[in-house]
Amino acid sequence: MPFSSSSFDVIVVGLGHAGCEAALASARSGARTLGVTMCLDTPALMACNPSIGGVGKTHLVREVDAMGGAMAEIADRASLSFKVLNTSRGPAVQALRGVVDKVRYQALMKLTLERQPGLQLLEAEVICLHPMQGGGFTVLLNTGLEVTARAVVLATGTYLDSFIIVGSRRFRGGPHGQRAAAELSKSLRRLGFPLDRLQTATPPRVKAASVSLDQMEAVASDEITQGFAHGYGDFVQEKSMDTWLVYTDERTVEAVKDNLSESPLVLGNITDKGPRHCPSIDRKVLRFPDKGRHRIFIEPEGRISGELYLAGLSTGISVKGQKDITRSVRGMENSWISRYAYAIEYDFINPSHMNHTLESMVQANLFTAGQINGTSGYEEAAAQGLLAGINAAARALGREPRVIHRWDAYLGVMIDDLITRPLSEPYRMMPSFVEHRLRLRCDNADIRLTPLAMELGLISQQRWKKFNHYSDLISEEMERLRKWRIPASPALSRLAETVGHAFGRQLTAADLLRLDNVSYCQLEDFGYTISRTLPSSALEHIRIELKYEGYVSRHDAEIRRQKRLEAMKIPADLNLADLQGISFRARTSLAFRRPVTIGQASRYEGVSPSDVTVIIQMVEAHRRKNSGNSLSDVSPGMEENRCGNSHLPDSEVPGSHGI
């Protein structure tokens, strides 16, 4: 269908990491999509660190890839170096972090957007949204052009009424020397959106030739067989580049202390609501004045770039202070700062005012994704953008929106956290937030989410065929492992001595693989023939799946309980503020944002299990009074499991089009 120059199904405002994934997902869902950005040369701009992934974040990248997103594949193609993190812990929380070529990443993303059927790009600034009668929006651009859409995705990053702060200087501007989007903030306020302020900071960049890298510890790339993307074969990395590690000492701490009077945190010309997990160097010294040793990672900005990124030295201190601090670090005594650090303060929309589809409850058909929702990080933004694009297209085309639940994906955990927990700092995804992390792993992201991506039309038939072939190989191999009986042998006797107990006669290859001290390759010592058709990523997945099998079964039982709580709707006319028998903290939390279900209420800050019991009792009493039916009545579609506990099939859970 040909494009109208002014009418679309979905308009995506902003083409950062959230906007790019939203625009691609919307177009691939069949919606006529327009992506609007203030600078078409910098889609997916990496305004801060030149890296993708990390603890908790890699899970999001893999989930985005499993659902047809672009981030993982482009990060692999633009990669410079890889490190596997959390190797001292279990495989469920290990993570890949890749340093990437920022310019190449942007170029590859731009090419991906330009080649996507059903997607048009436009360089302009959105200055106003006008809701239309009957739904949808008229979007006014700074060029004077007006475009309309049935649904809009706001993915504005840190540009909303943003200010750059360097010492005592404070001026309107966006990241990386770009301009702020002040007019759109005014428009959102007029529409009734609850805007608040957050801040973050970026470190200086230095000329590589001015740094004595031989005085630092060189960190080589790890050898990996699996990148971020699900390639269904062994990963082949381009020639890697070193990164470097150096530590601050007392000289750096003294340099920071000498210049604290020029820190925005001390001057008070910036909000204090900044990232706790990635604090600026001045915040570190303010919090831990006696600690002199802080890690600084030196990372190249690109394969042909002459600049280095100083991860760990982010700050908004004055230019003079930045020189003193940077040159106090070993190896950087003569460094030349090519781009000075800055702090940035910006508007965001309180995420408690959206629902689990990322649609606003203030304005129907308006979706938000990324840092406008109070999150930090490229990966968090991309994951939200993907879901916002899917659901904006669904709204525009008259389909049911999709909900990703906490038990489905890290993405589901993040969205639920944003909605149910007060936001005091930019939200960063962490494995500790994920109660089912043994089930929601990097290695099984495609098995969890790719079938949904195929249903939504987000992946090609070719990829679907590869996925099915890969899944079949894994299923066949796991069945073979479970059936293969391990015969008695000297190797088995030695293993029994190592683990400290004898093995039974019904020992299988799967049983051996569950042991910590038996690798897949070692199974050959016990007579098992390893399949040569499986890539190393599949072998690793099988090992992890068997290792966590028992734990995952327990997770599944807890998930069934959570689904029952999610199925318990709270009547709209029940006044939660008047509930007797719950704590004051719980009542305050429930008043902050009204929950839709008992399950949602149970995750609110300050709501204890005993509070949940009282809420259930009050809801049951309210329903008996009004209709004569009890909340615990078994409704159509419910059945009894073997333990006698009622449970719901997935299709009966609120947001029934979840996965």
C-alpha positions, 0 to 999 in steps of 0.5 A, spaced: 500 500 500 503 506 498 504 511 503 501 518 504 505 523 505 502 525 512 498 519 514 500 513 518 498 507 522 504 509 527 509 514 528 515 513 532 518 519 535 525 519 536 530 514 533 535 512 539 535 505 541 528 504 543 525 508 537 529 504 532 527 497 535 520 500 536 520 503 528 522 496 526 517 492 530 511 496 528 513 496 520 514 488 521 507 488 524 504 490 518 503 498 520 505 503 516 510 507 520 514 513 520 520 514 524 522 522 526 528 524 529 532 530 530 538 528 526 538 522 521 545 521 521 545 518 528 540 513 529 541 509 535 546 514 538 551 511 543 552 518 547 555 514 553 559 508 553 561 504 547 558 497 549 552 493 549 550 488 554 553 486 561 550 483 567 542 483 567 543 487 560 545 481 556 538 477 557 535 483 554 539 483 548 538 476 547 530 477 548 530 483 543 534 478 538 529 472 540 523 477 538 526 479 531 530 486 534 536 488 531 540 490 537 544 483 537 546 482 530 548 489 529 552 489 536 556 482 533 557 485 527 560 492 530 564 488 535 571 490 537 572 486 544 568 481 548 568 479 556 564 474 559 562 477 566 560 473 572 564 467 571 564 465 578 557 464 578 552 460 575 551 460 568 544 463 569 547 470 571 553 470 567 553 475 561 556 477 555 559 485 554 561 487 548 565 493 546 563 496 539 565 501 534 560 506 535 560 509 528 559 502 525 553 501 529 550 507 527 551 506 520 548 499 520 542 501 524 541 506 519 541 501 513 537 496 517 531 502 518 532 504 511 531 497 508 525 495 512 519 495 508 513 499 511 518 504 514 519 511 512 524 516 516 524 523 517 529 528 520 524 533 524 523 535 531 516 534 534 513 540 537 506 538 539 501 532 540 494 533 538 489 528 540 484 527 535 477 525 536 475 518 535 483 516 537 490 517 534 494 524 534 496 529 529 503 530 530 506 537 529 513 538 526 518 544 527 518 544 519 510 546 519 508 539 517 503 536 520 502 528 520 497 524 523 497 517 526 492 512 529 498 510 535 504 514 537 510 511 540 515 516 544 522 514 545 525 521 546 531 518 550 534 524 555 532 530 550 526 532 553 527 539 556 534 537 557 540 541 560 547 540 560 551 542 566 558 543 567 560 545 573 556 552 574 554 552 567 547 550 565 545 551 558 539 547 554 542 542 550 541 534 548 547 529 549 553 529 544 552 536 542 545 535 540 539 540 541 534 539 546 526 537 545 523 543 549 517 544 546 514 537 546 515 537 554 510 543 554 505 539 550 506 533 554 504 537 560 498 540 557 496 533 556 496 532 563 502 527 563 506 527 570 513 529 568 519 529 573 526 530 572 532 525 572 540 526 571 546 522 569 553 524 566 558 521 561 566 521 562 571 525 558 574 522 551 581 523 550 586 523 544 589 516 544 595 518 542 596 522 548 595 516 553 601 512 555 597 505 555 603 501 556 602 503 563 596 500 564 593 493 564 591 490 557 585 486 557 584 482 551 578 479 548 575 473 551 574 467 546 567 466 545 563 461 541 556 465 541 555 472 540 549 476 542 545 474 536 542 467 536 546 465 529 544 457 530 552 456 529 558 457 532 560 465 532 566 468 528 569 474 531 572 479 527 579 481 529 579 484 536 582 490 539 584 490 547 581 495 552 585 497 558 584 497 566 587 502 570 586 504 578 585 511 581 589 512 587 590 518 592 592 523 587 585 522 583 581 523 590 585 529 592 583 532 585 576 530 586 576 533 593 579 540 590 574 541 585 568 538 589 566 546 589 565 545 582 561 539 582 553 540 580 552 535 586 555 540 591 553 547 587 545 544 587 544 546 580 542 539 578 537 534 581 540 529 585 536 523 582 541 520 578 544 512 577 546 509 583 549 503 579 554 507 575 555 513 579 559 519 577 567 520 580 565 526 584 559 522 587 563 516 589 568 521 593 562 524 596 559 517 598 566 514 600 571 519 601 576 514 604 576 510 598 582 511 593 582 505 589 576 506 583 577 502 577 577 505 570 576 502 564 579 505 557 575 503 551 576 505 544 570 508 541 571 505 534 576 501 530 578 507 526 577 512 532 583 516 535 579 517 541 578 513 548 572 512 553 574 513 560 569 508 563 568 510 571 570 517 570 563 520 569 562 527 572 559 534 571 565 538 574 568 544 571 573 543 565 579 545 570 577 540 574 576 535 569 583 536 567 586 535 574 582 529 575 584 526 568 591 527 569 591 524 576 590 517 573 596 513 571 598 513 564 594 519 563 598 525 566 599 528 559 592 526 556 588 531 551 581 531 553 578 531 546 570 531 549 569 534 556 564 530 560 558 533 562 552 531 566 545 532 563 538 533 566 532 531 563 524 530 563 521 523 564 514 521 565 512 517 571 512 510 569 506 508 574 502 512 569 502 506 564 500 499 563 503 493 562 503 494 554 507 500 555 500 504 553 499 511 557 493 511 562 493 518 560 492 518 553 490 512 549 494 510 543 500 513 546 506 509 548 512 510 551 519 506 551 526 508 554 529 513 558 522 517 558 520 511 562 525 513 567 530 507 565 537 507 563 541 503 558 541 502 551 539 495 552 533 497 557 531 502 552 531 497 546 527 492 549 521 497 551 522 499 544 520 493 541 514 491 545 512 498 544 512 498 537 509 491 537 503 494 541 502 501 537 502 497 531 496 492 534 492 498 537 493 502 530 491 495 526 485 493 531 489 487 534 489 485 541 496 488 545 501 483 548 503 483 555 510 480 557 509 477 564 514 477 569 515 469 568 516 470 561 522 474 560 527 479 563 523 484 559 517 483 563 520 484 570 523 490 568 516 493 565 512 490 572 518 493 576 517 500 573 509 500 574 509 497 581 515 500 584 517 507 586 522 510 582 528 514 585 533 513 580 534 511 573 532 504 573 537 499 571 536 491 570 539 487 575 538 479 575 537 480 583 530 483 581 528 477 577 525 471 581 525 466 576 532 467 573 534 460 573 528 459 568 529 466 564 536 465 562 540 467 556 541 461 553 533 459 552 531 466 550 529 464 543 526 458 546 521 462 550 520 468 545 521 466 538 514 462 537 511 469 539 515 473 534 513 468 529 506 469 530 507 476 530 510 476 523 517 479 526 521 474 524 522 471 517 520 464 515 528 462 514 529 464 521 523 460 523 526 454 519 533 455 523 530 455 529 525 449 529 531 445 526 535 447 532 530 446 537 529 439 534 536 437 535 536 439 542 530 435 543 533 429 540 540 430 544 536 431 551 532 425 549 538 421 548 542 423 554 536 421 558 536 414 555 543 412 555 545 408 561 552 409 563 556 402 564 561 401 570 568 403 568 574 405 571 573 412 569 566 412 573 569 409 579 574 415 579 568 420 578 565 416 584 571 418 589 571 425 586 564 426 588 564 422 595 559 417 593 557 411 589 552 411 583 546 407 582 545 402 576 540 406 573 545 412 572 544 416 565 548 421 561 544 426 563 545 425 570 552 425 569 552 432 565 548 435 571 554 434 576 559 440 576 565 437 575 563 433 568 563 437 562 560 435 555 566 433 552 568 428 558 562 424 557 566 420 551 570 418 557 564 414 559 562 411 553 557 416 550 558 419 543 557 426 542 553 429 536 557 432 531 551 436 528 550 440 534 553 447 535 557 449 541 551 454 543 546 448 543 551 443 547 551 449 553 544 450 553 543 442 554 548 442 560 544 448 563 537 446 562 539 439 565 543 442 571 537 447 573 531 442 571 529 441 578 529 448 580 525 450 574 520 445 576 519 449 583 519 455 579 513 453 575 509 451 581 511 458 583 509 461 577 502 457 577 501 461 584 502 467 581 498 466 575 492 465 580 493 471 583 494 475 576 487 472 575 484 475 581 481 482 579 480 488 584 473 491 582 474 498 580 469 500 585 472 497 591 476 503 595 482 500 597 484 507 601 478 504 606 481 497 607 482 495 614 487 490 617 493 492 612 499 496 614 499 504 613 505 503 608 501 498 604 495 503 604 500 508 602 503 504 596 496 502 594 494 509 594 500 511 589 497 507 584 491 503 584 493 495 582 488 492 577 489 485 580 491 481 586 498 479 583 500 486 581 498 489 588 502 483 592 508 486 588 507 493 591 513 496 595 510 495 603 505 490 601 506 484 605 503 477 604 498 478 610 496 484 607 495 480 600 491 475 604 486 481 607 486 484 600 483 478 597 478 477 603 476 484 602 475 483 595 471 476 596 466 480 601 465 485 596 463 481 590 459 476 595 455 483 597 454 485 589 453 479 586 453 473 590 459 470 587 466 468 591 472 470 588 474 463 589 469 460 585 472 456 579 470 459 573 470 456 566 476 454 563 479 453 570 481 446 572 484 442 578 491 439 578 493 433 581 494 436 588 487 439 588 489 446 587 485 450 582 490 453 576 489 457 570 491 456 563 495 461 560 489 464 556 485 466 562 491 470 565 489 478 565 493 480 558 490 474 555 495 475 549 501 474 553 505 468 553 
